Amino acid sequence: MDSSTFQITMDEFKHFHKIDRKLYSLLVINLERDPFESMHTLALWIWLERTCHFKNFIGKIVSQPNFFINELADEGAACLKCIEDNQFGLVSTYSSEIPLTQHLTREDLTLQFFHENRDNANSEMRKILNEVCHKAFQDIMEKAMMSRSSKQPLIESKLPMVPSPSELSLSDRMSRLRLGGDMSTRRMKGSNVPYEERSMFLTFSKGYPVAEWEIREFFTSYFGDNIESIIMQDVKSNEQALYARVVFDKPGIVEFILKDEPKVKFSINGKHVWMRKYVKRNGKSSFP
């Protein structure tokens, strides 16, 4: 046996790329995104991680809540179009076009960047697709394709559809919230709305304390200065608060975060936080 020859099994290969597989599974199974587009989006993100030296970029994406990952994937799809498009003159270069990508990378990336680097991106992404994605994600893709085919006929999936408000990009939806463009938000804006309609209840894991400033910084980074108040559990100085309530000045933010889910999980500075809509107990508030 030639000792200079080293081969790894497919199981070992998948284990090596387990964080990439986890993210791909989130995209195509949990979020039910297109398996082919998602594979190219993963190749794009891996290229960014390698080329721009964004340490643990894929890991940072995986740690985000599902709604954030979904919106980030929409930005990834926009970046892919810029890489493929030779007629880029009509696309502006404002960094706000991909705010979530910019937020995670901490860099002033724009769509112009992806267009200007399209030759390198195309070349490297083809390698990543062939050497990583097609091998590591094949079983997940097949599972996603079977699930999609059982839910709707292929012909329906190809019909053009006008996106509903819930399918708009994060920046578009937040612009509507800021400008009062969303009808439900416009009807229920500000202090005229009962605070419980604008509140979220947060719970923390014991042993992983979350401070008020961390909560404020987390929400402000995504939604701007739209927090009316944060009420932490009243505990002694040497004890950890296990829950809190956040009151926003717009009820649309609560709806936006939940997206019809009863509760969602976020990661604030690496600490898991569960969030749901605040409800009164027996007609009374559990907070002063």
Number of C-alpha atoms within 10 A of each C-alpha: 4 5 5 6 6 6 8 7 8 11 10 11 14 16 13 12 15 14 15 23 20 15 20 25 21 18 24 23 19 13 14 16 19 15 23 11 16 23 20 19 24 24 24 25 21 23 20 18 16 14 12 11 11 18 12 12 16 18 13 14 18 18 19 18 14 19 17 18 19 21 20 22 23 21 21 23 17 16 23 21 15 21 23 15 12 11 9 15 9 6 12 11 14 13 17 14 20 24 20 23 22 15 13 14 18 10 12 14 19 19 24 19 15 20 21 14 12 20 13 13 21 17 10 17 24 15 14 18 19 12 11 19 22 13 13 23 21 14 12 17 21 12 14 21 18 11 14 19 11 10 9 10 10 11 7 9 11 8 8 7 8 7 9 7 11 11 13 13 19 23 17 13 19 20 14 17 23 17 11 17 13 16 12 13 19 16 12 18 17 16 12 9 14 11 18 18 19 25 25 25 18 22 18 18 15 10 9 14 15 23 13 15 9 12 17 17 13 16 16 13 11 16 17 13 13 17 17 15 13 17 14 17 15 13 10 8 7 6 9 18 21 19 19 21 22 26 21 25 22 25 25 24 21 20 17 15 19 17 13 8 10 9 15 17 17 19 15 17 11 11 14 17 19 16 23 19 21 20 15 10 8 7 7 9 11 12 11 5
